Amino acid sequence: MNEPKKILVGEDSSVIINLTKNVLAFENYKMTAARNGQQVLDLLAKEDFDLILMDISMPVLDGIACTKAIRNLPDEKKSSLPIIAISGNILNMTHDEFRKAGFDDFIQKPLDYDQVLATVKKFLS
């Protein structure tokens, strides 16, 4: 049997973390949560992941700054991980602007968990 794919979720909302974990578990994905961008970077330094779901507005280090830091990592495997932005689009960014910021895709809040799974599967299958 294949090892479950590991997903790192950068999100400061406990409700979204718990819902996301339950939804990803249906597809046998293993999820690790980080509550801010610095925790995302710390976890990424210690572990390997297959994909990152990244909230844009988080304390300490926001999702855009964190994504730019990941894209600049010397480890090519980690710096090229698929990173999917999660946002209420409070910054009114276009898909093109998200791509320029280093994201591979974008999911609008409030989250549609069918869309979350479809987007994750698109990058992990």
C-alpha positions in Angstrom: 0.0 0.0 0.0 1.2 3.5 -0.8 2.4 5.9 1.9 -0.3 8.5 2.5 0.6 11.9 0.9 1.6 14.5 3.5 0.0 17.9 3.4 1.1 20.9 5.4 -1.7 23.4 6.2 -0.7 26.9 7.2 -3.9 28.3 8.8 -4.6 30.2 12.0 -8.3 29.2 12.3 -8.9 26.1 14.5 -12.3 25.5 12.8 -10.8 25.4 9.3 -7.9 23.3 10.5 -10.2 20.7 12.0 -12.6 20.6 9.0 -9.7 20.4 6.5 -8.1 17.5 8.5 -11.4 15.6 8.4 -11.9 16.1 4.7 -8.3 15.2 3.8 -8.5 12.1 6.0 -11.3 10.8 3.7 -8.8 10.5 0.9 -6.1 9.1 3.2 -4.0 12.2 3.2 -1.9 12.9 6.3 -2.2 16.5 7.4 0.0 18.6 9.6 -1.1 22.1 10.7 0.9 25.2 11.3 -0.8 28.3 12.8 1.5 30.9 11.1 4.0 31.2 8.3 7.0 30.8 10.6 5.7 27.5 11.9 5.2 26.4 8.2 8.9 27.1 7.6 10.0 25.4 10.8 8.0 22.2 10.0 9.2 22.2 6.4 12.8 22.4 7.7 12.3 19.2 9.7 9.9 17.2 7.5 9.1 16.4 3.9 5.6 17.2 2.5 3.9 16.6 -0.8 1.8 19.8 -0.9 1.1 23.0 1.1 -2.3 24.7 1.7 -1.4 28.2 2.7 -3.7 30.8 4.2 -2.8 34.3 3.0 -3.5 36.2 6.3 -1.7 34.6 9.2 0.1 36.1 12.2 3.9 36.3 12.6 4.6 35.6 8.8 1.8 35.9 6.3 1.2 33.3 3.5 2.7 35.5 0.7 6.0 36.1 2.6 6.1 32.5 3.7 5.6 31.3 0.1 8.4 33.6 -1.2 10.7 32.2 1.5 9.8 28.6 0.5 10.5 29.4 -3.2 13.9 30.7 -2.2 14.9 27.6 -0.2 18.2 25.9 -1.4 16.5 22.4 -1.3 15.0 22.1 -4.8 12.4 19.5 -3.8 11.0 21.8 -1.0 11.3 25.0 -3.0 9.2 23.5 -5.8 6.4 22.0 -3.7 2.9 22.8 -4.9 1.5 25.6 -2.7 -2.2 26.4 -2.9 -3.3 29.8 -1.5 -6.4 29.9 0.7 -7.9 33.3 1.1 -11.1 35.3 1.4 -9.3 37.4 -1.3 -9.1 40.3 1.2 -6.2 41.6 -0.8 -8.2 41.4 -4.0 -5.5 39.6 -5.8 -6.1 38.0 -9.2 -5.0 34.5 -10.1 -2.1 35.9 -12.0 -0.9 37.9 -9.0 -1.2 34.7 -6.9 1.0 32.9 -9.4 3.5 35.7 -9.4 3.7 35.5 -5.6 4.7 31.8 -6.0 1.4 30.0 -5.6 0.4 27.1 -7.9 -3.3 27.6 -7.4 -5.9 29.5 -5.3 -9.0 28.5 -3.3 -11.5 31.1 -2.2 -12.9 31.2 1.3 -15.4 30.2 2.6 -13.9 26.9 1.6 -15.8 24.5 -0.6 -14.3 21.2 0.5 -15.1 19.4 -2.7 -13.0 22.1 -4.4 -10.3 21.7 -1.8 -10.1 17.9 -2.5 -10.3 18.3 -6.3 -7.4 20.9 -6.2 -5.3 18.8 -3.9 -5.9 15.7 -6.1 -5.0 17.7 -9.2 -1.5 18.2 -7.8 -1.0 14.9 -6.0 -2.2 12.4 -8.5 
